[in-house]
Amino acid sequence: MSTFITRMDHDGGSGPRVAVKDLIDVAGVPTTAGSRALERVAQPAEEDAACLAGLRSAEARLVGKANLHELAMLPFGTNPWFGTPRNPLDPALIPGGSSSGSAVAVGTDEADVALGSDTGGSIRIPAACCGVSGLKTTHGRIPLHGVWPLAPSFDTIGPLAKDVSGLVLGMQLLEPGFAPAALPATTVGRLRTDARPEIEAAVDDALMQAELDVVSLDWSEWDTGATLWSTIYFAELWAADHHLLESDPDGVGADIAQMLGLAEILKSGLAEAQAQLDQWRRSVSVLFDEVELLVLPTLPVFPYRIDDLEDFATKAIEITKYTAIFNLSGSPCSAQPLSVPGSPLPASLQVVGPHGGEEIILATASLIEGAVSP
């Protein structure tokens, strides 16, 4: 049961099976955001979140409200209240978060599409950990009314699925009339990272097999971006959720309580970070003057073991280092699995586009998927 917080009896019609992360309102069902404190006071939602309108018109069958890392706050996908969804690749490993139940639902074929949220990697990270595909949408493209907030400057809704065609279906449900671009990108920019060498090699091999024109890009704004994202993230998550800890401290997990404690300390730098944001975002946008898309690993490492999360703050920084910065830029990004020679676990390739670039991202991700498939 840990994949879902609330099971639903294929609510809807005869369309695709869809799991919905339990911070998205579904009419008649309480929204818990994976938190006992919120569950204790939650009432059935009066109406669907705005992002579900397309699902309803397509007669999608809502199979359940998917589990998540509590309050969508950390990238591991563990949950002390509702259990931890079992990673379909290896149950000893984290499923990734925060959209853990969404990734597991499609990975175990309990849903054709799952909706997740992504504020610092929360769609792409569980997709990478569970060997499925995910799409973080352009900030602001999919409406957030009826979605429990985490950091509104970065919050997005997007689909997860087993493959890229499932992501296209997910976007069609979120945005009726959506279609991938007629042609994929031809020139992509390769951002080098300090990911494990075999992960970097898997990305390079996939681009070679897809016969893409690859341009190596030098970009020095990683650390600045990480600092700006962290400052704004902590300030906004504190505003969204600190009242739960104050009103019901026994209903908030220890890791979330620690995060909220850090947030109270770090939120004072918000104004300074916001003042630097536009200049930093320009450093990302100018990259697309040279290339159509950017490509890099989704994660620098393979998924952690669940029993090895003691130093969770350090691990959270490591696992989000190549995802969160694109929440800061507002860019759309996909994640898709890649086989790694000699490894039982896949790597994950991340494709990043300019604002509104979901169409060309998915066309290019499909090209790469076809090129690397056995």
Secondary structure as UniProt FT lines:
FT   TURN            2..3
FT   STRAND          4..11
FT   STRAND          17..21
FT   TURN            22..23
FT   STRAND          26..27
FT   STRAND          29..30
FT   TURN            33..34
FT   HELIX           36..39
FT   TURN            40..41
FT   STRAND          44..45
FT   HELIX           50..52
FT   HELIX           53..57
FT   TURN            58..59
FT   STRAND          61..66
FT   HELIX           70..72
FT   TURN            80..82
FT   TURN            91..92
FT   HELIX           100..107
FT   TURN            108..109
FT   STRAND          113..117
FT   TURN            122..123
FT   HELIX           124..130
FT   STRAND          133..136
FT   TURN            139..141
FT   TURN            145..146
FT   TURN            152..154
FT   STRAND          157..161
FT   HELIX           164..174
FT   TURN            176..177
FT   STRAND          187..191
FT   HELIX           197..209
FT   TURN            210..211
FT   STRAND          213..217
FT   HELIX           222..247
FT   HELIX           249..251
FT   HELIX           254..266
FT   HELIX           267..269
FT   HELIX           270..285
FT   HELIX           286..289
FT   STRAND          293..297
FT   HELIX           306..308
FT   TURN            310..311
FT   HELIX           312..319
FT   TURN            320..323
FT   HELIX           324..329
FT   STRAND          333..338
FT   TURN            341..342
FT   STRAND          347..352
FT   TURN            355..356
FT   HELIX           358..372
//
